[in-house]
């Protein structure tokens, strides 16, 4: 009987007496099937041991899998404070920042990981991906060059380098890299899209349209390709095709005011002023604080000789963005073509020139802006004013 107290003490020291250990909760968390259950069990482990870095890391991963990025970042930050010499802790946090689309701190974390371990390819790959989003294109190329195993993520690596070269205007190099991607996968829509952009920038509009069309054959809802093809059609010019593409864009994304504005410009090219004005009205309804469609609709109303509406729109455009020179020119045109008021005409022309209006020759040509100044645009008075500006 004298041994009973000792036996009692021994029993009281077993896990059953104290509950499960941090390690036991952690092991159960590893076997859990859902992020919610993993989080619960890893939290239990951390209640037992706040410095249990593996439990923090796993809980951070579970939060990330559940989409709770703020909580994941908090856990990864705690791990780094506890173990600042482990590169993979920075890597884990960098990946969470990337999912949050917070690319600057992501790149910083991958840089910290590289300083601790400079021979791990994925650190460079992830930093290059982050720097692409940050528009640090030279840094992207530098990082892709440091990757040893080019076979892993080969297509993605080549596309990263191709895009970086594209944005640095190294079109020859970008084109060769894109061709390499297409050798491996002729249906790669991203490579075809960037080839189309290279063609467009080289004013090879037929080739650009062909490449954008290939993208759209594979993905009819590729909005960037549809928008780029519409722009190429406009430059060719093939206004009917451009109109069709902008109409498709409006159907695809009816809330984008820019698509209505751009289709309005196509209608202007073919003299369909009423239809253009309707599109500008739609753009204004979607974005009433955007000056450009007010200016464009005001110009249409000048063409339609609805001078009251023209003045109201141009005045609103100037109120919203007074330093845009085109609307100052259009308002100058209103004061001349509608009112024959030289004083106000010259006042707005002076503002347009002050705000760096460049297309002076258009003011003399009746087929361009010159029609707004008909009767005065061929006079020495106006020429002296324009030629002498800034002298």
C-alpha positions in Angstrom: 0.0 0.0 0.0 3.0 2.3 0.7 3.8 2.2 -3.1 0.4 3.6 -4.2 1.4 7.3 -4.1 4.4 6.7 -6.3 2.2 4.8 -8.8 -0.2 7.7 -8.8 2.5 10.2 -9.5 3.8 8.1 -12.4 0.4 7.8 -13.9 -0.2 11.5 -13.6 2.9 12.1 -15.8 1.6 10.2 -18.8 0.3 12.0 -22.0 -3.2 10.9 -20.9 -2.8 13.1 -17.8 -1.4 16.1 -19.6 -3.2 15.7 -22.9 -1.5 15.3 -26.3 1.9 16.7 -27.0 2.7 19.3 -29.6 4.3 16.6 -31.7 1.2 14.4 -31.5 -1.0 17.2 -32.7 1.5 18.0 -35.4 1.5 14.4 -36.6 -2.3 14.3 -36.7 -2.3 17.6 -38.7 0.0 16.0 -41.3 -2.7 13.3 -41.8 -5.7 15.6 -41.8 -7.6 15.8 -45.1 -8.8 19.4 -45.1 -7.1 22.8 -44.6 -9.6 23.6 -41.9 -8.7 20.5 -39.9 -5.0 21.0 -40.5 -5.2 24.5 -39.2 -7.1 23.3 -36.0 -4.5 20.6 -35.3 -1.4 22.7 -36.0 -2.9 25.5 -33.8 -3.2 22.9 -31.0 0.4 22.0 -31.5 1.4 25.7 -31.3 -0.6 26.2 -28.1 1.8 23.6 -26.7 4.9 25.0 -28.3 4.8 28.5 -29.7 8.3 28.1 -31.3 7.4 24.9 -33.2 8.5 26.2 -36.6 7.4 23.1 -38.6 3.8 23.5 -37.2 3.9 27.2 -38.1 5.1 26.4 -41.6 2.4 23.7 -42.1 -0.3 26.0 -40.7 0.8 28.7 -43.1 0.6 26.3 -46.0 -2.9 25.3 -44.8 -4.0 28.9 -44.6 -2.6 29.5 -48.1 -4.5 26.5 -49.5 -7.7 27.9 -47.9 -7.0 31.3 -49.5 -6.4 33.0 -46.2 -3.2 34.7 -47.4 -3.1 37.3 -44.6 -2.9 34.6 -42.0 -0.5 32.6 -44.1 1.9 35.6 -44.3 1.6 36.1 -40.6 2.7 32.5 -39.9 5.6 32.7 -42.5 6.8 36.0 -40.9 6.9 34.4 -37.5 8.9 31.4 -38.9 11.5 33.8 -40.4 11.8 35.6 -37.1 12.5 32.3 -35.4 14.7 30.9 -38.1 16.2 33.7 -40.3 18.9 31.5 -41.8 16.5 29.1 -43.6 16.1 30.2 -47.3 12.9 28.1 -47.8 11.1 30.1 -45.1 11.6 33.3 -47.3 10.6 31.2 -50.3 7.3 30.1 -48.7 6.4 33.7 -47.8 7.4 34.9 -51.3 5.0 32.5 -52.9 2.2 33.7 -50.6 3.0 37.3 -51.6 2.8 36.2 -55.2 -0.6 34.8 -54.7 -1.6 38.1 -53.1 -0.2 39.8 -56.2 2.1 41.7 -54.0 5.2 41.3 -56.2 7.7 43.8 -54.6 7.9 42.0 -51.3 7.8 38.7 -53.1 10.9 39.6 -55.1 12.6 40.8 -51.9 11.9 37.4 -50.2 13.3 35.5 -53.2 16.4 37.7 -53.1 16.8 36.9 -49.4 16.5 33.2 -50.2 19.1 33.5 -53.0 21.6 35.2 -50.6 21.3 32.1 -48.3 21.2 29.5 -51.1 22.4 30.7 -54.5 22.2 27.4 -56.4 18.5 26.7 -56.2 16.8 27.3 -59.6 13.3 28.0 -58.4 14.4 31.0 -56.4 15.6 32.7 -59.6 12.5 31.5 -61.5 10.1 33.0 -59.0 12.0 36.2 -58.7 12.1 36.5 -62.5 8.3 36.0 -62.5 7.8 38.7 -59.8 10.1 41.1 -61.6 8.2 40.6 -64.8 5.1 41.9 -63.0 7.2 44.8 -61.7 8.3 45.6 -65.2 12.0 45.1 -64.3 12.7 43.4 -67.6 16.5 43.5 -67.5 16.4 41.8 -64.1 14.1 39.1 -65.6 16.7 38.3 -68.3 19.5 38.2 -65.7 17.6 35.7 -63.5 16.7 33.4 -66.4 20.3 33.3 -67.4 21.3 32.0 -63.9 19.0 29.0 -64.0 21.0 25.8 -64.5 18.3 23.3 -65.4 16.6 24.8 -68.4 14.4 21.7 -69.0 12.3 22.4 -65.9 9.7 24.9 -66.7 11.3 25.2 -70.2 8.4 26.8 -72.0 7.6 29.2 -69.1 11.2 30.2 -68.9 11.4 30.9 -72.6 8.2 32.9 -72.5 9.5 35.0 -69.6 12.7 35.8 -71.5 10.8 36.5 -74.7 8.3 38.9 -73.0 11.2 40.7 -71.2 13.0 41.2 -74.5 9.8 42.3 -76.2 9.3 45.1 -73.6 12.9 46.1 -74.0 12.3 46.4 -77.7 14.7 43.6 -78.5 12.2 42.3 -81.1 14.7 40.0 -83.0 15.6 38.2 -79.8 12.0 38.0 -78.6 10.9 36.6 -82.0 13.5 33.8 -81.9 12.5 32.8 -78.4 8.8 32.8 -79.4 9.6 30.7 -82.4 11.3 28.2 -80.0 8.1 28.0 -77.9 6.0 27.4 -80.9 8.3 24.6 -82.1 7.4 22.8 -78.9 3.8 23.8 -78.9 2.3 25.3 -82.1 -0.9 26.1 -80.2 0.7 28.3 -77.5 -1.6 31.3 -77.6 0.7 33.5 -75.5 3.6 33.1 -78.0 1.3 33.7 -81.0 -0.1 36.8 -79.2 3.3 38.3 -78.7 4.4 37.5 -82.3 1.3 39.4 -83.4 2.4 42.3 -81.2 5.9 42.3 -82.8 4.3 42.4 -86.2 2.0 45.2 -85.2 4.8 47.3 -83.9 6.7 46.7 -87.2 3.5 47.9 -89.0 3.1 44.5 -90.6 -0.6 44.6 -90.0 -1.6 41.6 -92.2 0.9 39.4 -90.3 -0.4 40.8 -87.0 -4.0 40.0 -87.9 -3.0 36.5 -88.9 -1.3 35.8 -85.6 -4.1 37.3 -83.5 -6.6 35.3 -85.5 -4.7 32.1 -84.7 -5.0 33.0 -81.0 -8.7 33.7 -81.4 -9.3 30.4 -83.3 -7.9 28.6 -80.2 -9.6 30.9 -77.7 -12.4 33.1 -79.0 -12.6 34.9 -75.7 -9.0 36.0 -75.6 -9.8 39.7 -75.0 -6.3 41.0 -75.5 -6.0 39.4 -78.9 -9.4 40.6 -80.0 -8.5 44.2 -78.9 -5.1 44.0 -80.6 -6.7 42.6 -83.9 -9.3 45.4 -83.9 -6.4 47.9 -83.6 -4.6 46.2 -86.5 -7.7 46.2 -88.7 -8.1 49.9 -88.0 -4.5 50.6 -89.2 -4.8 48.5 -92.4 -7.5 50.1 -92.7 -10.4 47.6 -92.6 -13.0 49.5 -90.7 -15.7 46.9 -91.1 -13.5 44.3 -89.6 -12.4 46.6 -86.8 -16.0 47.5 -86.0 -16.9 43.8 -85.8 -14.1 43.1 -83.4 -15.0 46.1 -81.1 -18.7 44.9 -81.2 -17.4 41.4 -80.1 -15.4 43.1 -77.3 -18.5 45.0 -76.1 -20.4 41.7 -76.0 -17.6 40.1 -74.1 -17.1 42.9 -71.7 -20.1 45.3 -71.8 -19.0 47.3 -68.8 -15.8 48.6 -70.5 -16.3 52.2 -71.5 -13.2 52.2 -73.7 -14.6 49.7 -76.1 -17.6 51.9 -76.8 -15.3 54.9 -77.2 -13.1 53.0 -79.7 -16.0 51.7 -81.7 -17.2 55.3 -81.8 -13.9 56.3 -83.4 -14.4 53.6 -86.1 -17.8 55.0 -86.8 -16.2 58.5 -87.2 -13.8 57.1 -89.8 -16.7 56.1 -92.0 -18.7 59.3 -91.3 -21.4 57.6 -89.2 -21.7 60.5 -86.7 -25.0 59.5 -85.1 -23.8 56.0 -84.4 -20.5 57.4 -83.1 -22.4 59.8 -80.7 -24.4 56.8 -79.4 -21.3 54.9 -78.6 -19.7 57.9 -76.8 -23.0 58.3 -74.8 -22.6 54.7 -73.7 -19.0 55.3 -72.7 -20.1 58.4 -70.7 -22.9 56.4 -69.0 -20.3 53.8 -67.9 -17.6 56.3 -66.9 -19.1 59.8 -66.4 -15.8 61.3 -65.2 -13.8 60.4 -68.3 -13.2 63.5 -70.4 -12.4 61.8 -73.7 -15.8 60.6 -74.8 -17.3 64.0 -73.9 -14.8 65.5 -76.3 -15.5 62.9 -79.0 -19.2 63.3 -78.7 -18.9 67.1 -78.8 -16.9 66.7 -82.0 -19.7 64.6 -83.5 -22.3 67.2 -82.5 -20.2 69.8 -84.3 -20.3 67.6 -87.4 -24.1 67.2 -87.0 -24.4 71.0 -86.4 -26.0 70.5 -83.0 -24.0 73.4 -81.6 -25.7 73.6 -78.2 -24.9 70.0 -77.4 -21.4 70.3 -78.9 -20.6 73.3 -76.5 -22.0 71.4 -73.5 -19.9 68.3 -74.1 -16.7 70.2 -74.9 -17.1 72.4 -71.9 -17.5 69.3 -69.7 -14.5 67.7 -71.3 -12.4 70.8 -70.5 -13.7 70.9 -67.0 -12.7 67.3 -66.4 -9.3 67.5 -68.1 -8.3 71.0 -69.2 -4.8 70.2 -70.2 -5.8 67.7 -73.0 -5.0 69.8 -76.1 -7.5 68.1 -78.6 -10.6 69.3 -76.7 -9.2 72.9 -76.6 -8.8 72.7 -80.4 -12.3 71.4 -80.8 -13.7 74.2 -78.5 -11.7 76.7 -80.6 -13.4 75.1 -83.7 -16.8 75.5 -82.0 -16.2 79.3 -81.4 -15.3 79.8 -85.0 -17.6 77.4 -86.9 -20.7 78.0 -84.7 -20.2 81.6 -83.6 -17.4 83.2 -85.7 -15.9 84.5 -82.5 -12.2 85.1 -83.1 -11.4 86.1 -79.6 -12.5 82.8 -78.0 -11.2 80.8 -80.9 -7.7 82.2 -80.4 -8.0 81.8 -76.6 -8.6 78.1 -76.9 -6.1 77.6 -79.7 -3.6 79.3 -77.5 -4.4 76.8 -74.7 -4.1 73.9 -77.0 -0.6 75.0 -78.1 0.4 75.7 -74.5 -0.7 72.1 -73.7 1.6 70.8 -76.5 -0.8 70.3 -79.4 1.4 68.8 -82.2 -0.7 68.3 -85.3 -0.6 71.9 -86.5 -0.9 70.9 -90.2 -4.3 69.3 -89.5 -5.7 72.8 -88.7 -5.1 73.8 -92.4 -6.6 70.7 -94.0 -10.4 70.5 -94.6 -10.2 66.7 -94.5 -8.9 66.9 -90.9 -9.4 69.6 -88.3 -9.2 72.4 -90.8 -13.0 72.2 -91.6 -13.6 73.7 -88.1 -11.7 76.8 -89.2 -13.0 77.1 -92.8 -12.7 80.6 -94.0 -9.9 81.5 -91.6 -7.5 78.5 -91.9 -6.1 79.7 -95.2 -5.4 83.3 -93.9 -2.1 84.9 -93.1 -3.5 85.9 -89.8 -4.0 82.4 -88.5 -0.8 81.1 -90.0 1.2 83.9 -88.3 -0.5 83.0 -85.0 0.3 79.3 -85.3 3.8 79.8 -86.8 4.8 82.4 -84.2 3.6 80.5 -81.2 6.4 80.2 -78.6 8.9 82.3 -80.6 
